[in-house]
Amino acid sequence: MPVPGGRLQFEWPRGEKSLELEFETATTIHFLKWHPEEGIEEEGTYDRSDLDRSIQLIKWFMGEVVRV
């Protein structure tokens, strides 16, 4: 969905679990991982070139085990 300032945000809800990715600038992605049943509420930013971070977040949402 478009958000103010010309940015773009993707939201994926599944039950109580949610992942949001917002393209804040041409180089920055803001994320929100949220799962109240598991006590997870993590928010931050990373460089859009960090493909591994995007994959890690999507795997978390899909329920795959991610080794860090």
PyMOL Python script that loads the backbone (N, CA, C, O; Angstrom):
from pymol import cmd

cmd.read_pdbstr("""\
ATOM      1  N   MET A   1       0.828  -1.170   0.000  1.00  0.00           N
ATOM      2  CA  MET A   1       0.000   0.000   0.000  1.00  0.00           C
ATOM      3  C   MET A   1       0.875   1.238   0.000  1.00  0.00           C
ATOM      4  O   MET A   1       1.953   1.230   0.595  1.00  0.00           O
ATOM      5  N   PRO A   2       0.441   2.287  -0.647  1.00  0.00           N
ATOM      6  CA  PRO A   2       1.187   3.545  -0.594  1.00  0.00           C
ATOM      7  C   PRO A   2       0.986   4.210   0.762  1.00  0.00           C
ATOM      8  O   PRO A   2      -0.090   4.129   1.353  1.00  0.00           O
ATOM      9  N   VAL A   3       2.032   4.864   1.244  1.00  0.00           N
ATOM     10  CA  VAL A   3       1.967   5.614   2.498  1.00  0.00           C
ATOM     11  C   VAL A   3       2.442   7.037   2.239  1.00  0.00           C
ATOM     12  O   VAL A   3       3.081   7.297   1.219  1.00  0.00           O
ATOM     13  N   PRO A   4       2.137   7.966   3.150  1.00  0.00           N
ATOM     14  CA  PRO A   4       2.504   9.374   2.925  1.00  0.00           C
ATOM     15  C   PRO A   4       3.978   9.553   2.580  1.00  0.00           C
ATOM     16  O   PRO A   4       4.836   8.811   3.058  1.00  0.00           O
ATOM     17  N   GLY A   5       4.252  10.527   1.763  1.00  0.00           N
ATOM     18  CA  GLY A   5       5.612  10.843   1.374  1.00  0.00           C
ATOM     19  C   GLY A   5       6.101  10.035   0.188  1.00  0.00           C
ATOM     20  O   GLY A   5       7.285  10.080  -0.145  1.00  0.00           O
ATOM     21  N   GLY A   6       5.203   9.292  -0.459  1.00  0.00           N
ATOM     22  CA  GLY A   6       5.584   8.524  -1.632  1.00  0.00           C
ATOM     23  C   GLY A   6       6.234   7.189  -1.334  1.00  0.00           C
ATOM     24  O   GLY A   6       6.786   6.547  -2.228  1.00  0.00           O
ATOM     25  N   ARG A   7       6.168   6.767  -0.066  1.00  0.00           N
ATOM     26  CA  ARG A   7       6.765   5.487   0.302  1.00  0.00           C
ATOM     27  C   ARG A   7       5.796   4.344   0.006  1.00  0.00           C
ATOM     28  O   ARG A   7       4.621   4.563  -0.289  1.00  0.00           O
ATOM     29  N   LEU A   8       6.318   3.123   0.094  1.00  0.00           N
ATOM     30  CA  LEU A   8       5.523   1.931  -0.170  1.00  0.00           C
ATOM     31  C   LEU A   8       5.685   0.967   0.995  1.00  0.00           C
ATOM     32  O   LEU A   8       6.795   0.761   1.485  1.00  0.00           O
ATOM     33  N   GLN A   9       4.573   0.373   1.441  1.00  0.00           N
ATOM     34  CA  GLN A   9       4.599  -0.553   2.561  1.00  0.00           C
ATOM     35  C   GLN A   9       3.887  -1.845   2.189  1.00  0.00           C
ATOM     36  O   GLN A   9       2.819  -1.836   1.577  1.00  0.00           O
ATOM     37  N   PHE A  10       4.511  -2.964   2.578  1.00  0.00           N
ATOM     38  CA  PHE A  10       3.903  -4.276   2.414  1.00  0.00           C
ATOM     39  C   PHE A  10       3.559  -4.810   3.791  1.00  0.00           C
ATOM     40  O   PHE A  10       4.366  -4.710   4.715  1.00  0.00           O
ATOM     41  N   GLU A  11       2.367  -5.378   3.941  1.00  0.00           N
ATOM     42  CA  GLU A  11       1.942  -5.960   5.211  1.00  0.00           C
ATOM     43  C   GLU A  11       1.442  -7.376   4.962  1.00  0.00           C
ATOM     44  O   GLU A  11       0.649  -7.621   4.053  1.00  0.00           O
ATOM     45  N   TRP A  12       1.922  -8.307   5.790  1.00  0.00           N
ATOM     46  CA  TRP A  12       1.470  -9.688   5.715  1.00  0.00           C
ATOM     47  C   TRP A  12       0.948 -10.107   7.084  1.00  0.00           C
ATOM     48  O   TRP A  12       1.745 -10.302   8.001  1.00  0.00           O
ATOM     49  N   PRO A  13      -0.358 -10.252   7.252  1.00  0.00           N
ATOM     50  CA  PRO A  13      -0.896 -10.774   8.506  1.00  0.00           C
ATOM     51  C   PRO A  13      -1.233 -12.266   8.359  1.00  0.00           C
ATOM     52  O   PRO A  13      -1.670 -12.715   7.299  1.00  0.00           O
ATOM     53  N   ARG A  14      -1.024 -13.003   9.420  1.00  0.00           N
ATOM     54  CA  ARG A  14      -1.446 -14.407   9.458  1.00  0.00           C
ATOM     55  C   ARG A  14      -1.800 -14.729  10.906  1.00  0.00           C
ATOM     56  O   ARG A  14      -0.925 -14.970  11.738  1.00  0.00           O
ATOM     57  N   GLY A  15      -3.091 -14.726  11.185  1.00  0.00           N
ATOM     58  CA  GLY A  15      -3.528 -14.885  12.573  1.00  0.00           C
ATOM     59  C   GLY A  15      -3.024 -13.711  13.386  1.00  0.00           C
ATOM     60  O   GLY A  15      -3.224 -12.557  13.008  1.00  0.00           O
ATOM     61  N   GLU A  16      -2.379 -13.997  14.490  1.00  0.00           N
ATOM     62  CA  GLU A  16      -1.819 -12.944  15.339  1.00  0.00           C
ATOM     63  C   GLU A  16      -0.434 -12.482  14.863  1.00  0.00           C
ATOM     64  O   GLU A  16       0.080 -11.470  15.339  1.00  0.00           O
ATOM     65  N   LYS A  17       0.154 -13.209  13.942  1.00  0.00           N
ATOM     66  CA  LYS A  17       1.503 -12.905  13.454  1.00  0.00           C
ATOM     67  C   LYS A  17       1.435 -11.899  12.318  1.00  0.00           C
ATOM     68  O   LYS A  17       0.538 -11.953  11.476  1.00  0.00           O
ATOM     69  N   SER A  18       2.412 -10.964  12.304  1.00  0.00           N
ATOM     70  CA  SER A  18       2.410  -9.940  11.272  1.00  0.00           C
ATOM     71  C   SER A  18       3.841  -9.545  10.920  1.00  0.00           C
ATOM     72  O   SER A  18       4.727  -9.517  11.774  1.00  0.00           O
ATOM     73  N   LEU A  19       4.041  -9.242   9.646  1.00  0.00           N
ATOM     74  CA  LEU A  19       5.315  -8.701   9.171  1.00  0.00           C
ATOM     75  C   LEU A  19       5.005  -7.508   8.287  1.00  0.00           C
ATOM     76  O   LEU A  19       4.158  -7.582   7.397  1.00  0.00           O
ATOM     77  N   GLU A  20       5.698  -6.408   8.542  1.00  0.00           N
ATOM     78  CA  GLU A  20       5.545  -5.205   7.721  1.00  0.00           C
ATOM     79  C   GLU A  20       6.915  -4.774   7.225  1.00  0.00           C
ATOM     80  O   GLU A  20       7.879  -4.738   7.990  1.00  0.00           O
ATOM     81  N   LEU A  21       6.998  -4.448   5.946  1.00  0.00           N
ATOM     82  CA  LEU A  21       8.202  -3.892   5.343  1.00  0.00           C
ATOM     83  C   LEU A  21       7.820  -2.588   4.664  1.00  0.00           C
ATOM     84  O   LEU A  21       6.934  -2.558   3.810  1.00  0.00           O
ATOM     85  N   GLU A  22       8.489  -1.518   5.044  1.00  0.00           N
ATOM     86  CA  GLU A  22       8.223  -0.205   4.448  1.00  0.00           C
ATOM     87  C   GLU A  22       9.500   0.326   3.815  1.00  0.00           C
ATOM     88  O   GLU A  22      10.543   0.416   4.463  1.00  0.00           O
ATOM     89  N   PHE A  23       9.400   0.670   2.551  1.00  0.00           N
ATOM     90  CA  PHE A  23      10.534   1.242   1.837  1.00  0.00           C
ATOM     91  C   PHE A  23      10.558   2.737   2.127  1.00  0.00           C
ATOM     92  O   PHE A  23       9.884   3.527   1.465  1.00  0.00           O
ATOM     93  N   GLU A  24      11.362   3.115   3.148  1.00  0.00           N
ATOM     94  CA  GLU A  24      11.380   4.488   3.648  1.00  0.00           C
ATOM     95  C   GLU A  24      12.090   5.443   2.702  1.00  0.00           C
ATOM     96  O   GLU A  24      11.603   6.540   2.428  1.00  0.00           O
ATOM     97  N   THR A  25      13.241   5.018   2.209  1.00  0.00           N
ATOM     98  CA  THR A  25      14.019   5.851   1.288  1.00  0.00           C
ATOM     99  C   THR A  25      14.472   4.951   0.142  1.00  0.00           C
ATOM    100  O   THR A  25      14.122   3.773   0.089  1.00  0.00           O
ATOM    101  N   ALA A  26      15.236   5.505  -0.752  1.00  0.00           N
ATOM    102  CA  ALA A  26      15.746   4.712  -1.875  1.00  0.00           C
ATOM    103  C   ALA A  26      16.707   3.625  -1.400  1.00  0.00           C
ATOM    104  O   ALA A  26      16.979   2.681  -2.141  1.00  0.00           O
ATOM    105  N   THR A  27      17.227   3.743  -0.172  1.00  0.00           N
ATOM    106  CA  THR A  27      18.209   2.774   0.314  1.00  0.00           C
ATOM    107  C   THR A  27      17.829   2.097   1.634  1.00  0.00           C
ATOM    108  O   THR A  27      18.563   1.226   2.100  1.00  0.00           O
ATOM    109  N   THR A  28      16.712   2.472   2.242  1.00  0.00           N
ATOM    110  CA  THR A  28      16.378   1.986   3.575  1.00  0.00           C
ATOM    111  C   THR A  28      15.022   1.296   3.641  1.00  0.00           C
ATOM    112  O   THR A  28      14.026   1.787   3.111  1.00  0.00           O
ATOM    113  N   ILE A  29      15.012   0.136   4.310  1.00  0.00           N
ATOM    114  CA  ILE A  29      13.772  -0.592   4.567  1.00  0.00           C
ATOM    115  C   ILE A  29      13.533  -0.607   6.074  1.00  0.00           C
ATOM    116  O   ILE A  29      14.434  -0.936   6.846  1.00  0.00           O
ATOM    117  N   HIS A  30      12.336  -0.254   6.488  1.00  0.00           N
ATOM    118  CA  HIS A  30      11.928  -0.319   7.886  1.00  0.00           C
ATOM    119  C   HIS A  30      11.071  -1.567   8.050  1.00  0.00           C
ATOM    120  O   HIS A  30      10.212  -1.840   7.212  1.00  0.00           O
ATOM    121  N   PHE A  31      11.294  -2.334   9.129  1.00  0.00           N
ATOM    122  CA  PHE A  31      10.509  -3.556   9.326  1.00  0.00           C
ATOM    123  C   PHE A  31       9.868  -3.590  10.702  1.00  0.00           C
ATOM    124  O   PHE A  31      10.340  -2.958  11.647  1.00  0.00           O
ATOM    125  N   LEU A  32       8.783  -4.343  10.790  1.00  0.00           N
ATOM    126  CA  LEU A  32       8.125  -4.637  12.058  1.00  0.00           C
ATOM    127  C   LEU A  32       7.753  -6.107  12.060  1.00  0.00           C
ATOM    128  O   LEU A  32       6.977  -6.562  11.220  1.00  0.00           O
ATOM    129  N   LYS A  33       8.313  -6.854  13.014  1.00  0.00           N
ATOM    130  CA  LYS A  33       7.932  -8.250  13.265  1.00  0.00           C
ATOM    131  C   LYS A  33       7.048  -8.227  14.500  1.00  0.00           C
ATOM    132  O   LYS A  33       7.424  -7.653  15.522  1.00  0.00           O
ATOM    133  N   TRP A  34       5.873  -8.848  14.414  1.00  0.00           N
ATOM    134  CA  TRP A  34       4.958  -8.795  15.542  1.00  0.00           C
ATOM    135  C   TRP A  34       4.245 -10.124  15.698  1.00  0.00           C
ATOM    136  O   TRP A  34       3.630 -10.635  14.761  1.00  0.00           O
ATOM    137  N   HIS A  35       4.338 -10.674  16.901  1.00  0.00           N
ATOM    138  CA  HIS A  35       3.622 -11.910  17.231  1.00  0.00           C
ATOM    139  C   HIS A  35       3.390 -11.904  18.744  1.00  0.00           C
ATOM    140  O   HIS A  35       4.211 -12.415  19.505  1.00  0.00           O
ATOM    141  N   PRO A  36       2.252 -11.316  19.176  1.00  0.00           N
ATOM    142  CA  PRO A  36       2.014 -11.143  20.610  1.00  0.00           C
ATOM    143  C   PRO A  36       1.956 -12.451  21.394  1.00  0.00           C
ATOM    144  O   PRO A  36       2.323 -12.468  22.568  1.00  0.00           O
ATOM    145  N   GLU A  37       1.510 -13.536  20.788  1.00  0.00           N
ATOM    146  CA  GLU A  37       1.440 -14.820  21.486  1.00  0.00           C
ATOM    147  C   GLU A  37       2.824 -15.333  21.878  1.00  0.00           C
ATOM    148  O   GLU A  37       2.970 -16.051  22.867  1.00  0.00           O
ATOM    149  N   GLU A  38       3.832 -14.962  21.101  1.00  0.00           N
ATOM    150  CA  GLU A  38       5.206 -15.379  21.388  1.00  0.00           C
ATOM    151  C   GLU A  38       6.033 -14.250  22.014  1.00  0.00           C
ATOM    152  O   GLU A  38       7.231 -14.410  22.247  1.00  0.00           O
ATOM    153  N   GLY A  39       5.394 -13.118  22.283  1.00  0.00           N
ATOM    154  CA  GLY A  39       6.096 -11.984  22.888  1.00  0.00           C
ATOM    155  C   GLY A  39       7.091 -11.323  21.960  1.00  0.00           C
ATOM    156  O   GLY A  39       8.085 -10.760  22.417  1.00  0.00           O
ATOM    157  N   ILE A  40       6.839 -11.384  20.659  1.00  0.00           N
ATOM    158  CA  ILE A  40       7.757 -10.806  19.677  1.00  0.00           C
ATOM    159  C   ILE A  40       7.214  -9.475  19.181  1.00  0.00           C
ATOM    160  O   ILE A  40       6.113  -9.399  18.636  1.00  0.00           O
ATOM    161  N   GLU A  41       7.995  -8.441  19.376  1.00  0.00           N
ATOM    162  CA  GLU A  41       7.725  -7.137  18.778  1.00  0.00           C
ATOM    163  C   GLU A  41       9.082  -6.507  18.512  1.00  0.00           C
ATOM    164  O   GLU A  41       9.694  -5.906  19.395  1.00  0.00           O
ATOM    165  N   GLU A  42       9.535  -6.657  17.278  1.00  0.00           N
ATOM    166  CA  GLU A  42      10.851  -6.173  16.882  1.00  0.00           C
ATOM    167  C   GLU A  42      10.692  -5.213  15.719  1.00  0.00           C
ATOM    168  O   GLU A  42       9.948  -5.469  14.772  1.00  0.00           O
ATOM    169  N   GLU A  43      11.407  -4.103  15.813  1.00  0.00           N
ATOM    170  CA  GLU A  43      11.297  -3.062  14.799  1.00  0.00           C
ATOM    171  C   GLU A  43      12.686  -2.520  14.512  1.00  0.00           C
ATOM    172  O   GLU A  43      13.517  -2.430  15.416  1.00  0.00           O
ATOM    173  N   GLY A  44      12.943  -2.160  13.274  1.00  0.00           N
ATOM    174  CA  GLY A  44      14.234  -1.597  12.939  1.00  0.00           C
ATOM    175  C   GLY A  44      14.322  -1.252  11.471  1.00  0.00           C
ATOM    176  O   GLY A  44      13.337  -1.322  10.737  1.00  0.00           O
ATOM    177  N   THR A  45      15.524  -0.876  11.053  1.00  0.00           N
ATOM    178  CA  THR A  45      15.772  -0.543   9.661  1.00  0.00           C
ATOM    179  C   THR A  45      17.025  -1.274   9.190  1.00  0.00           C
ATOM    180  O   THR A  45      17.883  -1.657   9.985  1.00  0.00           O
ATOM    181  N   TYR A  46      17.102  -1.452   7.885  1.00  0.00           N
ATOM    182  CA  TYR A  46      18.292  -2.032   7.289  1.00  0.00           C
ATOM    183  C   TYR A  46      18.406  -1.548   5.852  1.00  0.00           C
ATOM    184  O   TYR A  46      17.450  -1.031   5.274  1.00  0.00           O
ATOM    185  N   ASP A  47      19.598  -1.726   5.288  1.00  0.00           N
ATOM    186  CA  ASP A  47      19.865  -1.290   3.926  1.00  0.00           C
ATOM    187  C   ASP A  47      19.163  -2.210   2.938  1.00  0.00           C
ATOM    188  O   ASP A  47      19.164  -3.429   3.112  1.00  0.00           O
ATOM    189  N   ARG A  48      18.575  -1.643   1.922  1.00  0.00           N
ATOM    190  CA  ARG A  48      17.821  -2.446   0.946  1.00  0.00           C
ATOM    191  C   ARG A  48      18.698  -3.457   0.217  1.00  0.00           C
ATOM    192  O   ARG A  48      18.182  -4.431  -0.331  1.00  0.00           O
ATOM    193  N   SER A  49      19.998  -3.250   0.197  1.00  0.00           N
ATOM    194  CA  SER A  49      20.904  -4.199  -0.454  1.00  0.00           C
ATOM    195  C   SER A  49      21.152  -5.445   0.402  1.00  0.00           C
ATOM    196  O   SER A  49      21.769  -6.402  -0.065  1.00  0.00           O
ATOM    197  N   ASP A  50      20.674  -5.438   1.650  1.00  0.00           N
ATOM    198  CA  ASP A  50      20.856  -6.575   2.557  1.00  0.00           C
ATOM    199  C   ASP A  50      19.774  -7.624   2.294  1.00  0.00           C
ATOM    200  O   ASP A  50      18.825  -7.765   3.065  1.00  0.00           O
ATOM    201  N   LEU A  51      19.937  -8.348   1.197  1.00  0.00           N
ATOM    202  CA  LEU A  51      18.968  -9.354   0.785  1.00  0.00           C
ATOM    203  C   LEU A  51      18.812 -10.448   1.839  1.00  0.00           C
ATOM    204  O   LEU A  51      17.711 -10.961   2.042  1.00  0.00           O
ATOM    205  N   ASP A  52      19.901 -10.804   2.506  1.00  0.00           N
ATOM    206  CA  ASP A  52      19.836 -11.830   3.544  1.00  0.00           C
ATOM    207  C   ASP A  52      18.869 -11.431   4.667  1.00  0.00           C
ATOM    208  O   ASP A  52      18.144 -12.280   5.185  1.00  0.00           O
ATOM    209  N   ARG A  53      18.855 -10.165   5.038  1.00  0.00           N
ATOM    210  CA  ARG A  53      17.937  -9.702   6.095  1.00  0.00           C
ATOM    211  C   ARG A  53      16.488  -9.823   5.639  1.00  0.00           C
ATOM    212  O   ARG A  53      15.629 -10.242   6.416  1.00  0.00           O
ATOM    213  N   SER A  54      16.207  -9.462   4.397  1.00  0.00           N
ATOM    214  CA  SER A  54      14.847  -9.613   3.870  1.00  0.00           C
ATOM    215  C   SER A  54      14.422 -11.079   3.874  1.00  0.00           C
ATOM    216  O   SER A  54      13.299 -11.403   4.258  1.00  0.00           O
ATOM    217  N   ILE A  55      15.314 -11.955   3.450  1.00  0.00           N
ATOM    218  CA  ILE A  55      15.012 -13.385   3.421  1.00  0.00           C
ATOM    219  C   ILE A  55      14.773 -13.907   4.836  1.00  0.00           C
ATOM    220  O   ILE A  55      13.853 -14.693   5.066  1.00  0.00           O
ATOM    221  N   GLN A  56      15.596 -13.473   5.773  1.00  0.00           N
ATOM    222  CA  GLN A  56      15.442 -13.889   7.167  1.00  0.00           C
ATOM    223  C   GLN A  56      14.072 -13.481   7.716  1.00  0.00           C
ATOM    224  O   GLN A  56      13.411 -14.278   8.381  1.00  0.00           O
ATOM    225  N   LEU A  57      13.649 -12.263   7.447  1.00  0.00           N
ATOM    226  CA  LEU A  57      12.349 -11.795   7.928  1.00  0.00           C
ATOM    227  C   LEU A  57      11.199 -12.581   7.301  1.00  0.00           C
ATOM    228  O   LEU A  57      10.248 -12.950   7.989  1.00  0.00           O
ATOM    229  N   ILE A  58      11.286 -12.830   6.016  1.00  0.00           N
ATOM    230  CA  ILE A  58      10.222 -13.580   5.333  1.00  0.00           C
ATOM    231  C   ILE A  58      10.177 -15.022   5.825  1.00  0.00           C
ATOM    232  O   ILE A  58       9.094 -15.575   6.016  1.00  0.00           O
ATOM    233  N   LYS A  59      11.332 -15.633   6.032  1.00  0.00           N
ATOM    234  CA  LYS A  59      11.355 -16.992   6.569  1.00  0.00           C
ATOM    235  C   LYS A  59      10.766 -17.034   7.971  1.00  0.00           C
ATOM    236  O   LYS A  59      10.040 -17.969   8.308  1.00  0.00           O
ATOM    237  N   TRP A  60      11.070 -16.030   8.793  1.00  0.00           N
ATOM    238  CA  TRP A  60      10.465 -15.965  10.125  1.00  0.00           C
ATOM    239  C   TRP A  60       8.941 -15.947   9.996  1.00  0.00           C
ATOM    240  O   TRP A  60       8.244 -16.688  10.691  1.00  0.00           O
ATOM    241  N   PHE A  61       8.440 -15.113   9.120  1.00  0.00           N
ATOM    242  CA  PHE A  61       6.994 -15.004   8.949  1.00  0.00           C
ATOM    243  C   PHE A  61       6.389 -16.320   8.469  1.00  0.00           C
ATOM    244  O   PHE A  61       5.310 -16.708   8.917  1.00  0.00           O
ATOM    245  N   MET A  62       7.072 -16.999   7.571  1.00  0.00           N
ATOM    246  CA  MET A  62       6.559 -18.248   7.005  1.00  0.00           C
ATOM    247  C   MET A  62       6.712 -19.425   7.972  1.00  0.00           C
ATOM    248  O   MET A  62       6.190 -20.512   7.725  1.00  0.00           O
ATOM    249  N   GLY A  63       7.427 -19.199   9.069  1.00  0.00           N
ATOM    250  CA  GLY A  63       7.559 -20.249  10.077  1.00  0.00           C
ATOM    251  C   GLY A  63       8.749 -21.156   9.888  1.00  0.00           C
ATOM    252  O   GLY A  63       8.822 -22.218  10.506  1.00  0.00           O
ATOM    253  N   GLU A  64       9.677 -20.763   9.051  1.00  0.00           N
ATOM    254  CA  GLU A  64      10.872 -21.560   8.828  1.00  0.00           C
ATOM    255  C   GLU A  64      11.908 -21.225   9.897  1.00  0.00           C
ATOM    256  O   GLU A  64      11.988 -20.089  10.363  1.00  0.00           O
ATOM    257  N   VAL A  65      12.689 -22.212  10.273  1.00  0.00           N
ATOM    258  CA  VAL A  65      13.753 -21.997  11.233  1.00  0.00           C
ATOM    259  C   VAL A  65      14.879 -21.271  10.534  1.00  0.00           C
ATOM    260  O   VAL A  65      15.340 -21.684   9.470  1.00  0.00           O
ATOM    261  N   VAL A  66      15.318 -20.180  11.145  1.00  0.00           N
ATOM    262  CA  VAL A  66      16.397 -19.385  10.560  1.00  0.00           C
ATOM    263  C   VAL A  66      17.576 -19.442  11.512  1.00  0.00           C
ATOM    264  O   VAL A  66      17.451 -19.083  12.683  1.00  0.00           O
ATOM    265  N   ARG A  67      18.719 -19.890  11.017  1.00  0.00           N
ATOM    266  CA  ARG A  67      19.935 -19.914  11.824  1.00  0.00           C
ATOM    267  C   ARG A  67      20.697 -18.621  11.590  1.00  0.00           C
ATOM    268  O   ARG A  67      20.929 -18.209  10.453  1.00  0.00           O
ATOM    269  N   VAL A  68      21.077 -17.993  12.692  1.00  0.00           N
ATOM    270  CA  VAL A  68      21.814 -16.722  12.606  1.00  0.00           C
ATOM    271  C   VAL A  68      23.238 -16.938  13.007  1.00  0.00           C
ATOM    272  O   VAL A  68      24.030 -15.996  13.004  1.00  0.00           O
TER     273      VAL A  68
END
""", "prot")
cmd.dss("prot")
cmd.show_as("cartoon", "prot")
cmd.util.cbc("prot")
cmd.orient("prot")
